């Protein structure tokens, strides 16, 4: 026996160890470390990547002025600008400034930025839709709600700073527009005023007279960029067009642009900005950048200088390719140079990727060499120049796309090995679990008769196991992950329909059968069961239509959009009604048990006080979708936090000591505990019954406090879903309390879990980082705290799964193991229970075992009452 235990422990440890090793291998494969070029770019960037090139490290130690002169000499092209103003407007979609699909932005948006639009219309600026690489998420994802002061702090000294000559690089980072999006979405009422504010900054810089003017300060370039776009709801983090559509606006180039369309309907990649700016200012391109020069920006240069810029960009990408592909040498040109008979050999590129890159680069270099030789003979043509540019861009785009893809490529061998190790671990642990269940079954086989031990598989149990397998398979598809909410809504509603079918087919048992009630009482209890599951289905359907989640169909109408269009007054009314109903339901269910009236009154008073404080916060400090950030608001929220925390912590700590460990009054009337013949088993089960009552109060206190907290933190539109989630919890608990003998515990756990996941998506969440609500993460925080804000954001995002954890772990145990709530509920409706039924009532509260075991125990404890009852 001892050897079997040791063997099982060894297998358990081995399974866990293999699981951790497999997970580590999978993580290393999923987040691979790609080879990069070390250090920073230097003078070697202006030289061809020869095989035997040797870097001169002393050149890096030169004074910046001498280093700039060296760069100018090596590059062969003078810097176009001396100073750069980089204006970053966080979260600004290019669509709001440049339009979309060949169409200009809406009239309201154009009127919000009149000066910027005039620059684009007059050819004094050129704008690009700069596609950002996903994920479009900025860490640590914690943002403040202020939209005014955060930008005023950037602009208040701007006029004074522009007149100084002690800088050559000025960065202006405006966060207000991103905050506006997170709070109210793209169509927020604050969006147009914020765009107008940004337009005023552009006007200030341009009218300052430092752009397009040669003076002692040198020429200055203004570049207006954004790091990402935003969805209709104002969030970002995914790879949709709205989230990756960022802005790149160049002001001060003096390029000849004929029309508005040429200035606005251009598409580039965000990584293309770095090499473009580097060559505009005569500095080396960053070593590990994968961008390509923006062709239109260098229109002011002569043809030979434009080709030189493309050549420098090609050298930089070629070095990066050599780091990624050690076998890449291109020896025909890089090491040996051109021979006279190679100049006319332009070949068709094919074969491996390494050969493809060498071929494309060699063709471009050959065409450039041929064009340069024709320049001396004055026989060059415009077609020859265009062919050279086309060849260079073919190489640059091919190399850039391959390097971008390789940065996210994952080694399949490591992923496969990690998954195989984790599957092996799962098989080991499942075999141990199977053996444990087998031992339990054999043990129970001798304790119970064969008919009660052999459980029949019902449709709901088969469905739950099938859902688990379906979920595992669905996780391999990205499309299924993006639209996962449909799976959870379907399985939650389907399982509850199966439970409804089972409730109709099966007669009431458990508490009703233990009480030996009349047929009329059984029918009423059946009605309660059917009503409970019906309430779960109806509330689930409302939650399903509250938010359109996922990625593909978020634009479809739903209840939340309809309420937002109806106005903030309607939303506030629903919020107030939801808060009042939630408080009423919480207090009603709490007083339903009534094990200790005094302590229940204390908890109920804390519920009431917290709810009233939330109502005060809603009425006085919330204006539509915006929450005041004043000192009084923060203090009030902190009081709510303290009250809810004290209520939950105090209940968990104090309740097990304050609830009297005694038999109920019904058992006391029969002198059950006064009997000297009462076995210790009775007393132990009495303690367990009281402990279950305590767990019920603790669980419901946690649930109620959690709901009140979510009314404070969640978006105002989510107040009604919070109430519906609480209604689902209570209805499910009632249903399972009446059907304890009809369902296995793991089916009940699965039912609560399905409701929790469906509720998670019903609150507007999805598997995209773009739907994370960060607006509530700073409610009640007087100063920035990454830890506190992160905790609040975690609570907001995973409100429903955490909310449904308590019923899974202790509330359903209390209800299915002890019918105290059921009896109190029945007693409140049917208070005519006969006195001679008290012994069986007491027995039902004390024991939740099989009926045969209860009879044996009852004949020992209350033989007289038992005989009287069964004689009747």
DAGISUL-V819113 format. One record per residue. RES is the residue in one small letter. PHI is phi in whole degrees, 0 to 359 (* if undefined). Layout:
{{RES | PHI} {RES | PHI}}
//
This chain:
{{x | *} {x | 295} {x | 294} {x | 295} {x | 295} {x | 296} {x | 296} {x | 295} {x | 296} {x | 296} {x | 296} {x | 298} {x | 296} {x | 296} {x | 298} {x | 294} {x | 296} {x | 297} {x | 298} {x | 292} {x | 295} {x | 298} {x | 295} {x | 295} {x | 297} {x | 296} {x | 295} {x | 297} {x | 284} {x | 282} {x | 239} {x | 287} {x | 263} {x | 273} {x | 292} {x | 228} {x | 276} {x | 284} {x | 78} {x | 243} {x | 292} {x | 218} {x | 300} {x | 295} {x | 293} {x | 265} {x | 238} {x | 295} {x | 286} {x | 290} {x | 292} {x | 250} {x | 289} {x | 237} {x | 280} {x | 262} {x | 291} {x | 291} {x | 294} {x | 288} {x | 270} {x | 291} {x | 296} {x | 308} {x | 293} {x | 292} {x | 294} {x | 296} {x | 295} {x | 295} {x | 299} {x | 296} {x | 291} {x | 286} {x | 285} {x | 77} {x | 219} {x | 288} {x | 297} {x | 278} {x | 222} {x | 250} {x | 226} {x | 232} {x | 247} {x | 259} {x | 258} {x | 260} {x | 256} {x | 298} {x | 79} {x | 281} {x | 288} {x | 298} {x | 300} {x | 288} {x | 251} {x | 254} {x | 86} {x | 210} {x | 55} {x | 78} {x | 251} {x | 290} {x | 295} {x | 297} {x | 300} {x | 296} {x | 289} {x | 293} {x | 289} {x | 285} {x | 231} {x | 294} {x | 290} {x | 297} {x | 295} {x | 291} {x | 296} {x | 293} {x | 291} {x | 268} {x | 76} {x | 270} {x | 212} {x | 227} {x | 245} {x | 225} {x | 277} {x | 269} {x | 286} {x | 275} {x | 278} {x | 289} {x | 280} {x | 274} {x | 240} {x | 251} {x | 266} {x | 268} {x | 65} {x | 248} {x | 231} {x | 270} {x | 269} {x | 291} {x | 241} {x | 246} {x | 296} {x | 297} {x | 269} {x | 296} {x | 294} {x | 278} {x | 268} {x | 293} {x | 249} {x | 294} {x | 301} {x | 292} {x | 288} {x | 294} {x | 277} {x | 275} {x | 239} {x | 260} {x | 220} {x | 230} {x | 214} {x | 236} {x | 249} {x | 241} {x | 246} {x | 256} {x | 258} {x | 300} {x | 294} {x | 295} {x | 294} {x | 300} {x | 296} {x | 295} {x | 278} {x | 234} {x | 85} {x | 300} {x | 267} {x | 297} {x | 294} {x | 271} {x | 291} {x | 298} {x | 300} {x | 290} {x | 297} {x | 297} {x | 296} {x | 294} {x | 296} {x | 295} {x | 293} {x | 300} {x | 296} {x | 299} {x | 292} {x | 288} {x | 282} {x | 295} {x | 90} {x | 265} {x | 270} {x | 56} {x | 218} {x | 269} {x | 212} {x | 295} {x | 279} {x | 87} {x | 281} {x | 238} {x | 248} {x | 255} {x | 239} {x | 257} {x | 228} {x | 228} {x | 277} {x | 193} {x | 261} {x | 201} {x | 281} {x | 299} {x | 276} {x | 92} {x | 258} {x | 202} {x | 140} {x | 263} {x | 238} {x | 289} {x | 301} {x | 298} {x | 277} {x | 264} {x | 277} {x | 260} {x | 255} {x | 221} {x | 238} {x | 255} {x | 237} {x | 112} {x | 277} {x | 63} {x | 279} {x | 274} {x | 245} {x | 281} {x | 222} {x | 293} {x | 296} {x | 292} {x | 271} {x | 234} {x | 257} {x | 243} {x | 237} {x | 225} {x | 256} {x | 299} {x | 290} {x | 286} {x | 291} {x | 297} {x | 295} {x | 295} {x | 294} {x | 300} {x | 283} {x | 296} {x | 255} {x | 70} {x | 242} {x | 294} {x | 288} {x | 307} {x | 303} {x | 259} {x | 283} {x | 247} {x | 277} {x | 236} {x | 303} {x | 277} {x | 299} {x | 294} {x | 291} {x | 261} {x | 293} {x | 283} {x | 280} {x | 290} {x | 300} {x | 294} {x | 288} {x | 295} {x | 293} {x | 296} {x | 297} {x | 295} {x | 294} {x | 297} {x | 296} {x | 293} {x | 300} {x | 295} {x | 291} {x | 294} {x | 298} {x | 293} {x | 295} {x | 295} {x | 290} {x | 280} {x | 235} {x | 303} {x | 280} {x | 281} {x | 233} {x | 50} {x | 296} {x | 303} {x | 243} {x | 294} {x | 264} {x | 257} {x | 76} {x | 273} {x | 252} {x | 296} {x | 274} {x | 264} {x | 295} {x | 257} {x | 267} {x | 264} {x | 255} {x | 276} {x | 272} {x | 201} {x | 98} {x | 291} {x | 296} {x | 298} {x | 295} {x | 298} {x | 295} {x | 298} {x | 295} {x | 297} {x | 292} {x | 297} {x | 299} {x | 296} {x | 294} {x | 296} {x | 295} {x | 293} {x | 297} {x | 293} {x | 295} {x | 293} {x | 292} {x | 289} {x | 294} {x | 288} {x | 270} {x | 58} {x | 248} {x | 286} {x | 228} {x | 292} {x | 293} {x | 296} {x | 296} {x | 297} {x | 293} {x | 294} {x | 298} {x | 297} {x | 295} {x | 296} {x | 291} {x | 295} {x | 293} {x | 297} {x | 292} {x | 296} {x | 294} {x | 297} {x | 295} {x | 293} {x | 295} {x | 295} {x | 292} {x | 294} {x | 294} {x | 248} {x | 293} {x | 239} {x | 294} {x | 295} {x | 297} {x | 294} {x | 297} {x | 295} {x | 296} {x | 296} {x | 295} {x | 297} {x | 296} {x | 292} {x | 294} {x | 298} {x | 298} {x | 298} {x | 296} {x | 297} {x | 292} {x | 293} {x | 296} {x | 297} {x | 296} {x | 296} {x | 295} {x | 297} {x | 296} {x | 295} {x | 295} {x | 296} {x | 296} {x | 295} {x | 295} {x | 288} {x | 296} {x | 270} {x | 272} {x | 240} {x | 288} {x | 297} {x | 293} {x | 282} {x | 282} {x | 279} {x | 276} {x | 271} {x | 282} {x | 262} {x | 295} {x | 294} {x | 292} {x | 298} {x | 295} {x | 298} {x | 296} {x | 297} {x | 297} {x | 300} {x | 294} {x | 296} {x | 296} {x | 298} {x | 292} {x | 292} {x | 289} {x | 277} {x | 252} {x | 295} {x | 294} {x | 293} {x | 292} {x | 298} {x | 249} {x | 297} {x | 300} {x | 294} {x | 296} {x | 290} {x | 297} {x | 292} {x | 291} {x | 294} {x | 291} {x | 294} {x | 298} {x | 291} {x | 294} {x | 295} {x | 295} {x | 295} {x | 299} {x | 292} {x | 294} {x | 287} {x | 283} {x | 267} {x | 287} {x | 295} {x | 220} {x | 70} {x | 295} {x | 294} {x | 289} {x | 292} {x | 277} {x | 54} {x | 286} {x | 285} {x | 299} {x | 296} {x | 294} {x | 297} {x | 295} {x | 293} {x | 293} {x | 299} {x | 296} {x | 296} {x | 296} {x | 295} {x | 295} {x | 297} {x | 291} {x | 293} {x | 297} {x | 298} {x | 293} {x | 294} {x | 295} {x | 295} {x | 292} {x | 295} {x | 297} {x | 299} {x | 267} {x | 285} {x | 229} {x | 267} {x | 269} {x | 80} {x | 239} {x | 277} {x | 234} {x | 291} {x | 278} {x | 290} {x | 292} {x | 210} {x | 295} {x | 296} {x | 296} {x | 296} {x | 291} {x | 295} {x | 290} {x | 289} {x | 119} {x | 289} {x | 296} {x | 294} {x | 295} {x | 294} {x | 297} {x | 296} {x | 296} {x | 294} {x | 297} {x | 297} {x | 296} {x | 295} {x | 294} {x | 295} {x | 298} {x | 297} {x | 295} {x | 298} {x | 293} {x | 297} {x | 293} {x | 295} {x | 284} {x | 295} {x | 282} {x | 61} {x | 294} {x | 226} {x | 300} {x | 295} {x | 291} {x | 297} {x | 297} {x | 296} {x | 296} {x | 298} {x | 295} {x | 294} {x | 302} {x | 297} {x | 294} {x | 296} {x | 296} {x | 293} {x | 294} {x | 295} {x | 299} {x | 296} {x | 297} {x | 293} {x | 284} {x | 259} {x | 242} {x | 245} {x | 242} {x | 69} {x | 267} {x | 251} {x | 245} {x | 295} {x | 248} {x | 287} {x | 295} {x | 295} {x | 296} {x | 298} {x | 296} {x | 298} {x | 295} {x | 296} {x | 296} {x | 297} {x | 303} {x | 296} {x | 295} {x | 294} {x | 295} {x | 295} {x | 297} {x | 292} {x | 294} {x | 297} {x | 294} {x | 296} {x | 279} {x | 270} {x | 299} {x | 301} {x | 267} {x | 267} {x | 287} {x | 293} {x | 274} {x | 218} {x | 286} {x | 296} {x | 300} {x | 295} {x | 285} {x | 294} {x | 299} {x | 268} {x | 57} {x | 294} {x | 280} {x | 282} {x | 289} {x | 287} {x | 271} {x | 295} {x | 288} {x | 296} {x | 297} {x | 295} {x | 296} {x | 297} {x | 289} {x | 296} {x | 298} {x | 296} {x | 296} {x | 293} {x | 295} {x | 293} {x | 298} {x | 296} {x | 298} {x | 297} {x | 296} {x | 298} {x | 297} {x | 289} {x | 298} {x | 298} {x | 298} {x | 294} {x | 296} {x | 296} {x | 295} {x | 298} {x | 297} {x | 291} {x | 299} {x | 278} {x | 270} {x | 290} {x | 299} {x | 300} {x | 289} {x | 264} {x | 293} {x | 294} {x | 302} {x | 299} {x | 298} {x | 294} {x | 296} {x | 295} {x | 298} {x | 298} {x | 300} {x | 296} {x | 296} {x | 293} {x | 296} {x | 296} {x | 299} {x | 289} {x | 292} {x | 275} {x | 235} {x | 298} {x | 276} {x | 263} {x | 226} {x | 282} {x | 303} {x | 290} {x | 290} {x | 295} {x | 299} {x | 297} {x | 298} {x | 294} {x | 294} {x | 299} {x | 296} {x | 295} {x | 289} {x | 297} {x | 294} {x | 301} {x | 281} {x | 292} {x | 276} {x | 96} {x | 277} {x | 205} {x | 273} {x | 259} {x | 296} {x | 293} {x | 266} {x | 292} {x | 269} {x | 261} {x | 294} {x | 275} {x | 286} {x | 241} {x | 290} {x | 85} {x | 255} {x | 280} {x | 219} {x | 295} {x | 215} {x | 296} {x | 293} {x | 295} {x | 296} {x | 296} {x | 296} {x | 296} {x | 294} {x | 296} {x | 297} {x | 292} {x | 291} {x | 253} {x | 298} {x | 289} {x | 300} {x | 293} {x | 300} {x | 269} {x | 287} {x | 298} {x | 300} {x | 292} {x | 265} {x | 225} {x | 294} {x | 290} {x | 296} {x | 296} {x | 281} {x | 280} {x | 273} {x | 221} {x | 265} {x | 299} {x | 295} {x | 299} {x | 293} {x | 295} {x | 293} {x | 295} {x | 293} {x | 289} {x | 260} {x | 240} {x | 266} {x | 248} {x | 292} {x | 291} {x | 291} {x | 288} {x | 265} {x | 297} {x | 301} {x | 289} {x | 297} {x | 300} {x | 298} {x | 294} {x | 287} {x | 278} {x | 234} {x | 235} {x | 261} {x | 292} {x | 297} {x | 295} {x | 293} {x | 295} {x | 298} {x | 297} {x | 291} {x | 292} {x | 296} {x | 280} {x | 267} {x | 230} {x | 294} {x | 293} {x | 295} {x | 298} {x | 295} {x | 298} {x | 293} {x | 280} {x | 291} {x | 292}}
//
